[in-house]
Amino acid sequence: MHDPIFSKSFTRTQRHRFGAIFLCFIIALAISKPPLHLLSPIGDAVKTQLSINNVGNMLLVDDGGRANIKPIADVNPAEYLQLPSDDAQNKRTSTTISAYSDNGIKMEKKHAIICKNSNYCKIEGDVRIDAKSSTILVATSFANMTKSWCVIEPYPRRGTSRVKKWRVATLEKNDISLPICTQHHTHPSLLFSMGGFTGNYFHDFADILFPLHLTSSQIQKKVQFLATDYKQWWINKFDKILNKLTKHNILDIDRETSQVHCYNELQIGLKFHKELLTLNSSPSMHTFKVLLREAYSLKRERVIRDINVPMPRLMIIDRKRTRVLTNEHQVLRIARKLGFEVVEGVATDLSRFAEAVNSCDVLVGVHGAGLTNMVFLPDNAVVIQVIPFGGVDGFARLDFGNPAKGMNLRYLEYKIRENESSLSRKYSRDHPILRKPELYRNWDQVWSIYLNQQNVSVDLRRFKGILVEALTLLYYK
């Protein structure tokens, strides 16, 4: 709304300059805030020794190879923070650039820049992308408007060391420094980073694929994806999903240094609520699962069980390096005695593995990225997460327990006790690692002790009870 007091107190030029300065001040506040969204223990990375080729070739079901991946800051697992909702951020950081005539009448909006935080902006108007300087320029016809700018890191998790930053700036159309468009596009665009923790299977879905669905759903396949920190192996790996999200080829925007791509609408960064969750009813994880079924031609939409139909199918996600279920064979023997058909849980081809998971009624796994494959389960299937000993419970439920409901899955968890952990054979019974795990709260300790050094051997009698509960959920609830 137009404020007449504001109009009378300043000249038109002063008002333009005041508005631009105020925009930068608001966005600077958002950017200068410390990171709110901390990292998940599923191999989250800022510092990693892995080569790109090694990351690209990792097994889909085993994330043990990411044992040396650590976040930059110490993290207390009991204080795992989330980004505030889009609505909450929008109230603090959103702004729209408009102009007013001398008599205080609002003119037609020429462009708009709405930034929810330092990881996401939506821009409408004359948008020009100068890859050479990693700058997104918004050309304005407002006379005497002061140039304003901000920096965006187009990845959901803040403060990562492997995400290229982009500058968003406004510039008058008659400014000689404004680059000339070499390619005009009529379709909307979305610029996002393939950096960050890409290569960890959980983060591939939680940080990129599902947020891409959330961010582009309203414009559906019309949108063109512009990728910074481009990785061709990652596109090859998830091409069937990406082809469902856009009909255009994904542009490696960092290499377009000889071109100036121009759009009328650009989103930079990805919408993100919580791990594999959304606060809105549409789009949702359910719509994303429908998209995945279409992408991989998965046959089963939901589990339909009748007591007269034998052999529900069960898969245990295989792990090779850390958090290994060392008595897996005994667990499978019990499962077979209970009436389960056991499905092999090892694969290197995503399409075939998605089909195998979709054929199952129950998916079992020790906490780790392999449990991300629950996205391929049919509705009403059961997920059993085995939670290692130590202060891992909060992370485990955040990553897989909470999202299960949004996927229309039933969730059970099995908490490892001291005597079921390999740590009980490595440390004396009175050692604080066993007696007082709450003393080991920062990330390096949680990672190196409770995630990277621990294997588990479940109590067969106690775990049989979990399998019986899973059967009950399948047949009677």
C-alpha positions as CSV (number, residue, x, y, z in Angstrom):
1,M,0.0,0.0,0.0
2,H,1.1,3.5,-0.8
3,D,2.1,5.6,2.3
4,P,1.2,9.3,1.7
5,I,3.5,10.5,4.5
6,F,6.4,8.7,2.8
7,S,5.4,10.3,-0.5
8,K,5.4,13.8,0.9
9,S,8.7,13.4,2.8
10,F,10.9,12.4,-0.1
11,T,11.5,13.2,-3.7
12,R,10.9,10.5,-6.3
13,T,14.6,9.9,-6.7
14,Q,15.1,9.7,-3.0
15,R,12.2,7.2,-2.7
16,H,13.8,5.0,-5.4
17,R,17.1,5.1,-3.7
18,F,15.6,4.5,-0.3
19,G,13.7,1.5,-1.6
20,A,16.8,-0.1,-3.2
21,I,18.8,0.4,0.0
22,F,16.0,-1.0,2.1
23,L,15.9,-4.1,-0.2
24,C,19.6,-4.8,0.2
25,F,19.4,-4.2,4.0
26,I,16.6,-6.8,4.3
27,I,18.3,-9.4,2.1
28,A,21.7,-8.7,3.9
29,L,20.0,-9.5,7.2
30,A,18.9,-12.9,5.8
31,I,22.2,-13.7,4.3
32,S,24.2,-12.7,7.4
33,K,22.3,-15.0,9.7
34,P,24.2,-18.1,10.9
35,P,23.2,-21.3,9.3
36,L,19.9,-22.6,10.7
37,H,19.8,-26.0,9.0
38,L,22.4,-28.3,10.3
39,L,23.6,-31.5,8.8
40,S,22.3,-35.1,8.8
41,P,24.7,-37.8,9.9
42,I,24.0,-39.9,6.8
43,G,27.4,-39.0,5.3
44,D,26.7,-35.3,5.1
45,A,29.7,-33.6,3.7
46,V,31.6,-30.4,3.6
47,K,35.1,-31.9,3.8
48,T,35.5,-35.1,1.8
49,Q,38.4,-37.0,0.3
50,L,36.3,-38.8,-2.3
51,S,36.8,-38.2,-6.0
52,I,33.9,-37.4,-8.3
53,N,34.2,-40.7,-10.0
54,N,34.2,-42.6,-6.8
55,V,31.1,-40.8,-5.6
56,G,29.3,-41.4,-8.8
57,N,29.9,-45.1,-8.7
58,M,28.8,-45.8,-5.1
59,L,26.3,-48.6,-4.5
60,L,22.7,-47.5,-4.1
61,V,22.2,-49.5,-0.9
62,D,25.5,-48.9,1.0
63,D,26.6,-45.5,2.2
64,G,29.5,-46.8,4.2
65,G,31.9,-45.5,1.7
66,R,31.2,-42.0,2.9
67,A,32.8,-42.6,6.2
68,N,35.2,-39.7,6.0
69,I,32.5,-37.1,5.2
70,K,32.0,-34.5,7.9
71,P,30.2,-31.2,8.4
72,I,32.2,-28.1,9.2
73,A,30.7,-27.4,12.6
74,D,30.2,-29.4,15.8
75,V,26.6,-30.5,16.0
76,N,24.6,-31.6,19.0
77,P,22.3,-34.3,17.8
78,A,19.7,-33.3,20.4
79,E,19.5,-29.9,18.9
80,Y,19.1,-30.7,15.3
81,L,17.6,-27.5,13.9
82,Q,15.4,-27.0,10.8
83,L,14.9,-24.1,8.5
84,P,11.7,-22.2,9.4
85,S,8.8,-22.6,7.1
86,D,8.6,-20.7,3.8
87,D,5.8,-18.6,5.3
88,A,7.9,-17.6,8.3
89,Q,10.9,-16.7,6.2
90,N,8.7,-14.9,3.7
91,K,7.5,-12.4,6.3
92,R,11.1,-11.5,7.1
93,T,12.8,-11.4,3.8
94,S,10.4,-11.1,0.9
95,T,10.3,-7.9,-1.0
96,T,8.7,-6.7,-4.2
97,I,10.2,-3.8,-6.3
98,S,7.7,-1.4,-7.6
99,A,7.6,2.3,-8.5
100,Y,5.3,5.2,-7.7
101,S,4.5,8.3,-9.8
102,D,4.9,11.8,-8.4
103,N,1.3,12.0,-7.3
104,G,1.7,8.7,-5.2
105,I,-0.2,6.4,-7.6
106,K,1.4,3.0,-7.9
107,M,2.7,2.3,-11.4
108,E,2.6,-1.1,-13.2
109,K,5.0,-3.5,-11.7
110,K,8.0,-3.9,-14.0
111,H,9.8,-6.6,-12.1
112,A,9.8,-8.4,-8.8
113,I,12.5,-10.1,-6.6
114,I,11.2,-12.2,-3.8
115,C,13.9,-13.8,-1.6
116,K,12.8,-16.1,1.2
117,N,16.4,-16.6,2.5
118,S,19.9,-16.7,1.2
119,N,19.2,-20.0,-0.6
120,Y,16.1,-19.1,-2.6
121,C,14.8,-16.2,-4.7
122,K,12.1,-15.9,-7.3
123,I,12.6,-13.2,-10.0
124,E,10.2,-11.9,-12.6
125,G,10.9,-9.4,-15.3
126,D,13.8,-8.8,-17.6
127,V,16.2,-11.4,-16.2
128,R,19.7,-11.8,-17.8
129,I,22.2,-14.5,-16.7
130,D,25.9,-13.6,-17.1
131,A,27.7,-16.9,-16.4
132,K,31.1,-15.3,-16.8
133,S,30.6,-13.3,-13.7
134,S,28.1,-15.6,-12.0
135,T,25.6,-12.8,-11.9
136,I,21.9,-12.7,-12.5
137,L,20.9,-9.2,-13.7
138,V,17.4,-7.8,-13.5
139,A,17.0,-4.9,-15.9
140,T,14.7,-2.1,-14.7
141,S,13.3,0.9,-16.5
142,F,13.0,2.9,-13.3
143,A,14.9,6.1,-13.8
144,N,17.7,6.9,-11.3
145,M,17.2,3.7,-9.4
146,T,20.2,2.9,-7.2
147,K,21.8,-0.5,-8.1
148,S,21.2,-3.2,-5.5
149,W,22.5,-6.7,-5.2
150,C,22.5,-9.8,-3.0
151,V,24.3,-13.2,-3.0
152,I,22.4,-16.5,-3.3
153,E,23.8,-20.0,-2.6
154,P,21.3,-22.2,-4.7
155,Y,21.4,-25.2,-2.4
156,P,19.0,-26.0,0.4
157,R,21.6,-26.4,3.2
158,R,23.6,-23.3,4.0
159,G,27.3,-22.8,4.4
160,T,28.5,-25.7,2.3
161,S,32.0,-25.4,0.8
162,R,31.1,-27.0,-2.6
163,V,28.3,-24.7,-3.8
164,K,29.0,-21.9,-6.2
165,K,27.5,-18.6,-5.1
166,W,25.5,-16.3,-7.5
167,R,25.0,-12.6,-7.3
168,V,21.6,-11.1,-8.0
169,A,21.7,-7.4,-9.1
170,T,19.3,-4.8,-10.4
171,L,20.5,-2.5,-13.2
172,E,18.9,0.2,-15.3
173,K,18.1,-0.8,-18.9
174,N,20.1,2.1,-20.3
175,D,23.2,1.2,-18.2
176,I,26.0,0.5,-20.6
177,S,27.3,-2.3,-18.4
178,L,24.1,-4.3,-18.8
179,P,24.9,-7.4,-20.9
180,I,23.0,-7.9,-24.2
181,C,20.9,-11.0,-24.5
182,T,22.2,-13.6,-26.9
183,Q,19.5,-16.2,-26.3
184,H,15.9,-15.3,-25.4
185,H,13.7,-17.9,-23.7
186,T,9.9,-17.8,-23.2
187,H,9.8,-20.7,-20.7
188,P,10.5,-20.3,-17.0
189,S,13.8,-21.4,-15.6
190,L,15.2,-22.8,-12.3
191,L,18.9,-22.5,-11.3
192,F,20.1,-24.9,-8.7
193,S,23.4,-26.4,-7.6
194,M,24.5,-30.0,-8.0
195,G,27.3,-29.4,-5.4
196,G,26.8,-29.6,-1.7
197,F,26.3,-33.2,-0.6
198,T,25.5,-34.6,-4.0
199,G,26.7,-38.2,-4.3
200,N,25.2,-39.3,-1.0
201,Y,22.1,-41.2,-1.9
202,F,20.0,-39.7,0.9
203,H,20.9,-36.1,0.0
204,D,20.4,-36.8,-3.7
205,F,16.7,-37.2,-2.9
206,A,16.3,-35.0,0.2
207,D,18.3,-32.0,-1.0
208,I,17.8,-32.0,-4.8
209,L,15.3,-34.4,-6.4
210,F,12.4,-33.9,-4.0
211,P,13.0,-30.1,-3.7
212,L,13.2,-29.9,-7.5
213,H,9.7,-31.4,-7.5
214,L,8.5,-29.0,-4.9
215,T,9.9,-25.9,-6.6
216,S,8.9,-26.7,-10.2
217,S,5.6,-28.4,-9.7
218,Q,3.4,-25.3,-10.5
219,I,5.2,-24.9,-13.9
220,Q,5.5,-28.6,-14.4
221,K,7.6,-29.7,-17.4
222,K,7.7,-26.3,-19.0
223,V,10.6,-25.3,-16.7
224,Q,14.2,-25.4,-17.9
225,F,16.8,-26.5,-15.2
226,L,20.0,-24.5,-15.1
227,A,22.6,-26.4,-13.1
228,T,25.6,-24.8,-11.5
229,D,28.4,-27.2,-10.2
230,Y,27.2,-29.5,-13.0
231,K,27.8,-33.2,-12.8
232,Q,27.0,-35.3,-15.8
233,W,27.2,-38.6,-14.0
234,W,24.5,-37.4,-11.5
235,I,22.2,-36.6,-14.4
236,N,22.8,-40.0,-16.0
237,K,22.1,-41.7,-12.7
238,F,18.7,-39.9,-12.2
239,D,17.7,-39.2,-15.8
240,K,14.4,-41.0,-15.6
241,I,13.3,-38.8,-12.7
242,L,14.6,-35.6,-14.2
243,N,12.8,-36.3,-17.5
244,K,9.6,-36.4,-15.5
245,L,10.3,-32.9,-14.1
246,T,11.3,-31.1,-17.3
247,K,11.0,-31.6,-21.1
248,H,14.2,-29.5,-21.6
249,N,17.8,-30.6,-21.5
250,I,19.5,-29.5,-18.3
251,L,21.9,-26.6,-19.1
252,D,25.4,-26.5,-17.6
253,I,25.1,-22.8,-16.8
254,D,28.7,-22.4,-15.6
255,R,30.0,-23.2,-19.1
256,E,27.7,-20.6,-20.9
257,T,30.4,-17.9,-20.5
258,S,30.0,-16.8,-24.1
259,Q,26.2,-16.5,-23.9
260,V,23.7,-14.3,-22.0
261,H,20.6,-16.3,-21.4
262,C,17.5,-14.2,-20.9
263,Y,14.2,-15.2,-19.2
264,N,11.0,-13.6,-18.0
265,E,10.9,-15.8,-14.9
266,L,13.7,-17.4,-12.9
267,Q,13.8,-19.3,-9.6
268,I,17.3,-19.6,-8.1
269,G,17.6,-22.2,-5.4
270,L,15.2,-24.8,-4.2
271,K,12.2,-24.8,-1.9
272,F,12.9,-26.9,1.2
273,H,10.9,-27.6,4.3
274,K,12.2,-30.7,6.1
275,E,13.9,-33.9,5.2
276,L,11.6,-35.5,2.6
277,L,8.7,-33.6,3.9
278,T,6.5,-30.6,2.9
279,L,4.3,-28.5,5.0
280,N,1.7,-28.1,2.2
281,S,-0.8,-30.6,0.9
282,S,0.3,-30.1,-2.7
283,P,2.8,-30.8,-4.0
284,S,3.6,-33.5,-1.5
285,M,5.8,-36.6,-1.0
286,H,2.8,-38.6,-2.2
287,T,2.8,-36.8,-5.6
288,F,6.5,-37.3,-5.7
289,K,6.0,-41.1,-5.2
290,V,3.5,-41.1,-8.0
291,L,6.1,-39.5,-10.2
292,L,8.7,-42.1,-9.2
293,R,6.3,-44.9,-10.0
294,E,5.8,-43.4,-13.5
295,A,9.5,-42.8,-14.0
296,Y,10.5,-46.4,-13.3
297,S,7.3,-48.1,-14.4
298,L,6.7,-49.5,-10.9
299,K,3.7,-51.9,-10.8
300,R,2.5,-51.8,-7.2
301,E,0.7,-48.6,-6.0
302,R,-0.3,-50.0,-2.6
303,V,0.0,-53.1,-0.4
304,I,-3.2,-55.2,-0.5
305,R,-2.9,-58.1,1.8
306,D,-5.4,-60.8,2.6
307,I,-4.8,-63.5,5.3
308,N,-5.3,-66.1,2.6
309,V,-2.5,-64.6,0.4
310,P,0.8,-66.2,1.5
311,M,4.4,-64.9,1.5
312,P,4.6,-61.2,2.1
313,R,8.0,-60.0,0.7
314,L,10.8,-58.6,2.9
315,M,14.1,-56.9,2.0
316,I,17.0,-56.1,4.3
317,I,19.1,-53.2,3.0
318,D,22.7,-54.5,2.7
319,R,25.6,-52.6,4.2
320,K,29.3,-53.4,3.8
321,R,31.4,-51.0,5.8
322,T,29.8,-49.4,8.8
323,R,26.7,-50.2,10.8
324,V,26.6,-53.7,9.3
325,L,23.9,-56.1,10.6
326,T,26.3,-58.9,11.4
327,N,23.7,-61.5,12.1
328,E,21.6,-60.8,9.0
329,H,21.4,-64.4,8.0
330,Q,19.8,-65.4,11.3
331,V,17.3,-62.6,10.9
332,L,16.4,-63.8,7.5
333,R,16.0,-67.3,8.8
334,I,13.5,-66.1,11.4
335,A,11.7,-64.0,8.7
336,R,11.2,-67.0,6.5
337,K,9.9,-69.0,9.5
338,L,7.3,-66.3,10.1
339,G,6.2,-66.6,6.5
340,F,8.1,-63.9,4.7
341,E,9.6,-64.3,1.2
342,V,13.1,-62.7,1.4
343,V,14.2,-60.4,-1.5
344,E,17.9,-59.7,-2.1
345,G,18.8,-56.2,-1.0
346,V,21.9,-55.6,-3.1
347,A,21.9,-53.9,-6.5
348,T,23.9,-51.4,-8.5
349,D,21.3,-50.5,-11.2
350,L,18.7,-48.0,-9.9
351,S,15.9,-49.0,-12.2
352,R,16.1,-52.7,-11.3
353,F,16.5,-52.0,-7.6
354,A,13.5,-49.6,-7.6
355,E,11.4,-52.5,-9.0
356,A,12.7,-54.9,-6.4
357,V,11.9,-52.5,-3.5
358,N,8.5,-51.8,-5.0
359,S,7.7,-55.6,-5.0
360,C,8.3,-55.7,-1.2
361,D,5.9,-55.3,1.7
362,V,8.5,-54.7,4.4
363,L,11.9,-52.9,4.2
364,V,14.5,-53.3,7.0
365,G,17.7,-51.4,7.4
366,V,20.2,-50.1,9.9
367,H,20.1,-46.2,9.9
368,G,21.9,-45.1,6.7
369,A,21.3,-43.7,3.2
370,G,20.2,-47.1,1.9
371,L,16.9,-46.6,3.7
372,T,16.1,-43.8,1.2
373,N,14.9,-46.5,-1.1
374,M,11.7,-46.5,1.0
375,V,10.5,-43.9,-1.6
376,F,9.9,-46.8,-4.0
377,L,7.8,-48.9,-1.6
378,P,4.0,-49.2,-2.3
379,D,1.6,-47.4,0.0
380,N,0.9,-49.2,3.3
381,A,4.2,-51.0,3.3
382,V,6.2,-51.2,6.5
383,V,9.7,-49.6,7.1
384,I,11.7,-51.0,10.0
385,Q,14.7,-48.8,11.0
386,V,17.4,-50.3,13.2
387,I,18.8,-47.4,15.2
388,P,22.4,-47.8,16.4
389,F,23.5,-47.4,20.0
390,G,24.3,-43.9,21.1
391,G,22.8,-40.5,20.5
392,V,21.5,-41.1,17.0
393,D,17.8,-41.4,17.7
394,G,16.8,-37.8,16.8
395,F,18.7,-37.9,13.5
396,A,17.3,-41.3,12.6
397,R,13.6,-40.3,13.2
398,L,14.1,-37.0,11.4
399,D,15.6,-38.6,8.3
400,F,13.3,-41.7,7.9
401,G,10.7,-41.9,10.8
402,N,9.0,-38.5,10.2
403,P,8.9,-38.8,6.3
404,A,7.3,-42.3,6.4
405,K,3.8,-40.9,7.2
406,G,4.0,-38.5,4.2
407,M,4.9,-41.5,2.0
408,N,1.8,-43.5,3.3
409,L,4.1,-46.0,4.9
410,R,3.9,-47.7,8.4
411,Y,7.0,-47.0,10.5
412,L,8.6,-49.2,13.1
413,E,12.0,-48.8,14.8
414,Y,14.3,-51.2,16.7
415,K,16.7,-49.5,19.1
416,I,20.1,-51.2,19.5
417,R,21.0,-51.9,23.2
418,E,24.5,-51.8,24.5
419,N,25.0,-55.6,24.4
420,E,23.9,-55.7,20.7
421,S,26.5,-53.1,19.6
422,S,30.1,-53.9,18.6
423,L,31.1,-51.0,20.8
424,S,30.4,-53.2,23.9
425,R,33.3,-55.5,22.8
426,K,35.6,-52.6,22.0
427,Y,35.3,-50.7,25.2
428,S,35.2,-51.7,28.9
429,R,31.7,-51.9,30.5
430,D,32.4,-48.8,32.6
431,H,33.7,-46.7,29.7
432,P,31.8,-43.4,29.2
433,I,31.1,-44.3,25.6
434,L,28.9,-47.0,26.8
435,R,27.8,-45.6,30.2
436,K,27.2,-42.0,29.3
437,P,26.9,-41.6,25.5
438,E,25.3,-38.2,26.1
439,L,28.8,-36.8,26.9
440,Y,29.7,-37.3,23.2
441,R,27.5,-34.8,21.6
442,N,29.5,-32.9,19.0
443,W,29.4,-34.1,15.4
444,D,32.9,-35.5,15.2
445,Q,32.3,-37.7,18.2
446,V,28.9,-39.0,17.1
447,W,30.2,-39.7,13.6
448,S,33.5,-41.3,14.5
449,I,32.2,-43.4,17.4
450,Y,28.6,-44.2,17.1
451,L,28.2,-44.2,13.3
452,N,31.6,-45.0,11.8
453,Q,32.9,-47.6,14.3
454,Q,29.7,-49.5,15.1
455,N,28.2,-52.7,13.8
456,V,25.1,-54.3,15.2
457,S,23.9,-57.8,16.1
458,V,20.2,-57.7,17.0
459,D,18.7,-59.8,19.7
460,L,16.9,-62.4,17.6
461,R,14.0,-62.9,20.1
462,R,13.4,-59.2,20.4
463,F,13.7,-58.6,16.7
464,K,11.2,-61.4,16.0
465,G,8.7,-59.3,17.9
466,I,9.2,-56.4,15.5
467,L,8.7,-58.7,12.5
468,V,5.5,-60.0,14.1
469,E,4.3,-56.4,14.6
470,A,5.1,-55.7,10.9
471,L,2.9,-58.7,9.9
472,T,0.1,-57.4,12.1
473,L,0.3,-54.0,10.4
474,L,0.2,-55.6,7.0
475,Y,-2.8,-57.9,7.7
476,Y,-4.9,-56.2,10.4
477,K,-4.4,-52.5,10.2
